């Protein structure tokens, strides 16, 4: 009996030992199957650390870096697009500015043409250009009478006169309230105004002043040579040129004709007392002349009175 018991104990001990040896393996398998415990956390930590070793999960660290790189490239592309946009905006902006500047220039030109107050001289010049070819009344006619005095020589020009130079300051003269200088604008004319046509150009004449229609009104212009009027103002000055009686009023010269009084250019050597507004002093070397239109007037003194003589300006041949 004792011998049987020892055998049984031996078998029981053997089974117990085997059971004890099998228990750690099964416990570890259970932990692995359930994923719990500290071993699972260690596994996760290991997995989290794996990308640094170059081995990846779901694409891994390398692809993750590539994605970051791709994102950066996308941003770069976006930046490039922004750069393109800026470039386009710059081009558009410059072109628009250029157009605006061009438009401003055009608008400025338009204002100069339309604005009466700022463009009276422009209008006069434009109107004058239409009649400059043949009927300028300030282009000097040369006097056939020889000059006893030598000319004043300056640069390439010679200034002839019959009287000695005598400077006195230029002071514009006004011929009453109905007289107006070149460029003066009025909205309507008096009923005494008459229409005169010269070389297909229409003018209006009233009391020694010639007007051209412009911009809803009338602008005073240079009297056209060849225009004939029936009357001239009573304040006209009588001037004698080579035994011919001429009349001078408001900067304009008239010659008596069968039909009335015809506007003529000034003749060199003609002496007048006053010059109208619109003339300007011009320095010629040591002498000062007064220029009105195309006419140069030399300051002189006749019979103790300050006057102006129409100078004959000739260009040197050489």
MOPEUR-V983637 format. One record per pair of residues at least 4 apart in sequence whose C-alpha atoms are under 8 Angstrom apart, sorted by sequence separation. I is the first residue (numbers start at 1). J is the second residue. D is the distance in Angstrom with one decimal. If there is no record, write none. Layout:
i = [I:I]
j = [J:J]
d = [D:D]
This chain:
i = [1:2:3:4:5:6:7:8:9:10:11:12:13:14:15:16:17:18:19:20:21:22:23:24:25:26:27:28:29:30:31:32:35:36:37:38:39:40:41:42:43:44:45:46:47:49:50:51:56:57:59:60:61:62:63:64:65:66:67:68:69:70:71:72:73:74:75:76:77:78:79:80:81:82:83:84:85:86:87:88:89:90:91:92:93:94:95:96:97:98:99:100:101:102:103:104:105:106:107:108:109:110:111:115:116:119:120:121:122:123:124:125:126:127:128:129:131:132:153:154:175:180:189:197:198:205:206:213:214:223:232:240:241:248:249:256:257:266:275:283:284:291:292:301:302:31:35:36:50:51:55:56:59:114:131:153:174:197:198:205:213:214:240:241:248:256:257:283:284:291:292:301:302:31:50:51:54:55:56:112:113:152:153:174:196:197:204:205:212:213:239:240:247:248:255:256:282:283:290:291:300:301:54:112:151:152:195:196:203:204:211:212:238:239:246:247:254:255:281:282:289:290:299:300:301:31:32:54:128:151:152:195:196:203:204:211:212:238:239:246:247:254:255:281:282:289:290:299:300:51:52:113:151:195:196:203:211:212:238:239:246:247:254:255:281:282:289:290:299:300:51:112:113:150:151:194:195:202:203:210:211:237:238:245:246:253:254:280:281:288:289:298:299:51:149:193:194:209:210:236:237:245:252:253:279:280:288:297:298:149:193:194:210:236:237:252:253:279:280:297:298:147:149:193:210:236:252:253:279:297:298:147:148:149:192:193:209:235:278:279:296:297:147:295:296:190:233:295:296:296:208:248:251:207:208:250:251:198:207:241:250:179:198:241:178:179:180:187:188:189:198:223:230:231:232:241:266:179:187:188:197:229:230:231:240:186:187:196:228:229:230:239:185:186:196:228:229:239:185:186:228:229:239:273:274:275:185:228:273:274:184:185:227:228:237:272:273:183:184:226:227:271:272:182:183:225:226:271:272:182:183:225:226:271:181:182:224:225:270:271:180:182:223:225:269:270:208:209:268:269:208:268:269:267:268:269:266:268:124:124:123:175:121:121:120:120:120:131:116:131:130:179:175:175:174:127:137:136:137:136:137:136:137:135:136:135:123:134:135:128:131:127:128:124:181:123:124:181:182:124:145:181:124:116:120:114:173:172:173:174:172:173:174:171:172:173:170:172:172:161:162:172:161:170:170:137:137:167:170:167:141:143:140:141:142:143:137:139:140:141:142:143:137:138:139:140:141:137:138:140:136:137:154:154:168:166:167:168:165:166:167:165:166:165:166:164:165:161:163:164:163:168:163:161:161:161:160:161:159:160:159:160:138:139:140:158:159:160:138:139:140:158:159:138:139:157:158:138:157:158:157:158:156:157:156:140:142:140]
j = [5:6:7:8:9:10:11:12:13:14:15:16:17:18:19:20:21:22:23:24:25:26:27:28:29:30:31:32:33:34:35:36:39:40:41:42:43:44:45:46:47:48:49:50:51:53:54:55:60:61:63:64:65:66:67:68:69:70:71:72:73:74:75:76:77:78:79:80:81:82:83:84:85:86:87:88:89:90:91:92:93:94:95:96:97:98:99:100:101:102:103:104:105:106:107:108:109:110:111:112:113:114:115:119:120:123:124:125:126:127:128:129:130:131:132:133:135:136:157:158:179:184:193:201:202:209:210:217:218:227:236:244:245:252:253:260:261:270:279:287:288:295:296:305:306:36:40:41:55:56:60:61:64:119:136:158:179:202:203:210:218:219:245:246:253:261:262:288:289:296:297:306:307:37:56:57:60:61:62:118:119:158:159:180:202:203:210:211:218:219:245:246:253:254:261:262:288:289:296:297:306:307:61:119:158:159:202:203:210:211:218:219:245:246:253:254:261:262:288:289:296:297:306:307:308:39:40:62:136:159:160:203:204:211:212:219:220:246:247:254:255:262:263:289:290:297:298:307:308:60:61:122:160:204:205:212:220:221:247:248:255:256:263:264:290:291:298:299:308:309:61:122:123:160:161:204:205:212:213:220:221:247:248:255:256:263:264:290:291:298:299:308:309:62:160:204:205:220:221:247:248:256:263:264:290:291:299:308:309:161:205:206:222:248:249:264:265:291:292:309:310:160:162:206:223:249:265:266:292:310:311:161:162:163:206:207:223:249:292:293:310:311:162:310:311:206:249:311:312:313:232:272:275:232:233:275:276:224:233:267:276:207:226:269:207:208:209:216:217:218:227:252:259:260:261:270:295:209:217:218:227:259:260:261:270:217:218:227:259:260:261:270:217:218:228:260:261:271:218:219:261:262:272:306:307:308:219:262:307:308:219:220:262:263:272:307:308:219:220:262:263:307:308:219:220:262:263:308:309:220:221:263:264:309:220:221:263:264:309:310:220:222:263:265:309:310:249:250:309:310:250:310:311:310:311:312:310:312:182:183:183:235:182:183:183:184:185:199:185:201:201:250:249:250:250:212:222:222:223:223:224:224:225:224:225:225:214:225:226:221:224:221:222:219:276:219:220:277:278:221:242:278:222:215:219:215:274:274:275:276:275:276:277:275:276:277:275:277:278:268:269:279:269:280:281:252:253:287:290:288:265:267:265:266:267:268:263:265:266:267:268:269:264:265:266:267:268:265:266:268:265:266:284:285:299:298:299:300:298:299:300:299:300:300:301:300:301:298:300:301:301:306:309:309:310:311:311:312:311:312:312:313:292:293:294:312:313:314:293:294:295:313:314:294:295:313:314:295:314:315:315:316:315:316:316:310:312:312]
d = [6.3:6.4:6.5:6.2:6.1:6.1:6.2:6.1:6.0:6.1:6.2:6.1:6.1:6.2:6.0:6.0:6.2:6.2:6.2:7.6:7.7:6.4:6.1:6.0:6.1:6.1:6.2:6.2:6.1:6.1:5.7:7.5:7.8:5.4:7.0:6.2:6.2:6.3:6.1:6.1:6.1:6.0:6.2:6.2:7.7:7.4:6.9:5.4:3.3:7.9:5.4:6.0:6.0:6.2:6.0:6.3:6.0:5.8:6.0:6.2:6.1:6.1:6.2:6.1:6.0:6.0:6.0:6.0:6.1:6.1:6.0:6.0:6.0:6.1:6.0:6.0:5.9:5.9:6.2:6.0:5.7:6.0:6.0:5.9:6.0:6.0:6.1:5.9:5.9:6.0:5.9:5.9:6.1:6.2:5.9:5.9:6.2:6.1:6.1:6.3:6.3:6.1:5.4:5.9:5.6:6.0:6.1:6.0:6.0:6.0:5.7:5.9:6.7:7.0:5.6:7.5:5.7:5.1:6.0:6.4:5.7:6.1:6.5:5.5:6.5:5.7:6.6:5.8:5.4:7.8:7.1:5.5:6.5:5.7:6.6:6.1:5.4:7.2:7.2:6.1:5.8:5.6:6.6:5.3:6.6:6.0:5.4:7.8:5.9:5.2:6.6:5.6:6.9:7.5:6.6:4.6:7.1:4.4:7.8:4.6:4.4:6.5:4.7:6.9:4.6:4.7:6.4:4.5:7.0:4.5:7.8:4.6:6.7:7.1:6.7:7.6:7.6:7.3:7.4:6.7:6.5:5.6:6.4:8.0:5.9:6.0:5.6:6.3:5.5:6.4:6.0:5.9:5.6:6.3:5.5:6.5:5.6:6.4:5.8:6.1:6.1:5.6:6.5:5.7:5.6:5.0:6.9:5.1:6.5:4.9:5.8:5.4:6.8:5.2:6.8:4.9:5.7:5.3:6.4:5.1:6.3:5.1:7.3:5.3:7.8:7.7:7.7:6.9:8.0:5.1:6.5:5.7:6.0:5.7:6.4:5.3:6.4:6.0:5.8:5.7:6.3:5.2:6.5:5.6:5.8:5.7:6.6:6.1:5.5:6.0:7.0:7.7:4.5:4.6:7.0:5.2:4.4:6.5:4.7:6.9:4.8:8.0:4.5:6.5:4.3:6.6:5.1:7.6:4.7:6.6:4.9:8.0:7.7:7.1:7.0:5.5:6.3:7.1:7.5:5.7:5.6:5.5:6.4:7.0:6.8:5.8:5.6:5.4:6.3:7.6:6.7:5.5:6.5:7.8:7.6:6.2:5.3:6.9:5.8:6.0:4.9:7.5:7.1:5.6:6.5:5.4:7.9:5.7:5.2:7.1:5.3:6.6:6.9:5.4:6.3:7.9:6.5:5.5:6.7:5.3:6.4:7.2:6.4:4.5:5.7:4.7:7.9:6.3:4.4:4.7:6.0:7.0:6.9:8.0:6.3:7.8:7.4:7.2:6.8:7.3:6.1:5.5:6.1:7.0:5.6:7.6:7.6:7.6:7.8:7.7:5.9:7.7:6.2:6.4:6.1:7.4:5.9:7.5:5.8:7.2:6.0:7.4:7.4:7.7:7.1:7.1:6.9:6.8:6.0:7.6:6.5:6.7:6.6:6.5:7.3:6.2:8.0:6.4:4.3:6.8:7.7:7.8:4.4:6.8:7.4:5.8:6.2:7.0:7.4:5.7:6.2:7.3:7.0:5.4:7.9:6.4:5.3:7.3:5.6:6.6:5.4:6.4:7.3:7.1:6.8:8.0:4.5:4.2:4.6:7.3:5.6:6.5:5.5:6.3:8.0:5.9:6.3:5.7:5.3:5.8:5.4:6.7:5.4:7.6:5.1:7.6:5.3:5.5:6.5:4.9:6.4:4.9:6.4:4.4:6.6:5.1:6.8:5.1:5.6:6.5:7.0:6.5:7.1:6.5:5.7:5.4:7.0:7.9:7.5:5.2:7.1:4.8:6.3:6.9:5.4:7.5:7.3:5.3:7.2:6.0:7.5:7.7:7.7:5.5:4.8:7.1:7.5:7.9:7.8:7.7:7.9:7.4:7.9:6.5:7.7:7.5:7.2:7.7:6.3:7.8:5.8:5.9:4.8:5.3:5.7:4.4:7.8:7.9:6.6:7.3:7.1:7.5:7.1:7.4:7.1:7.9:7.5:6.0:6.8:5.8:7.8:6.6:7.9:7.4:7.5:7.4:6.0:7.4:5.9:6.5:5.9:5.0:7.4:7.6:5.0:6.4:8.0:4.7:7.8:7.7:6.2:7.7:6.1:7.9:7.0:7.4:7.9:7.9:7.2:7.2:6.5:6.0:6.0:6.1:6.0:5.3:7.1:5.8:5.2:4.6:5.5:6.9:5.9:5.4:7.0:5.6:6.1:4.3:6.4:6.2:7.2:7.2:7.1:6.3:6.4:8.0:5.2:7.9:6.6:5.4:6.6:6.0:4.5:5.3:6.1:6.4:8.0:7.8:6.5:8.0:7.9:7.0:7.7:7.2:7.6:5.5:5.8:6.6:6.2:4.9:5.7:6.4:7.5:7.9:7.4:7.9:4.6:8.0:5.7:5.4:6.1:5.7:6.6:5.2:6.2:6.7:5.2:5.5:5.6:6.3:4.5:7.1:5.9:5.7:5.3:7.8:6.6:7.3]
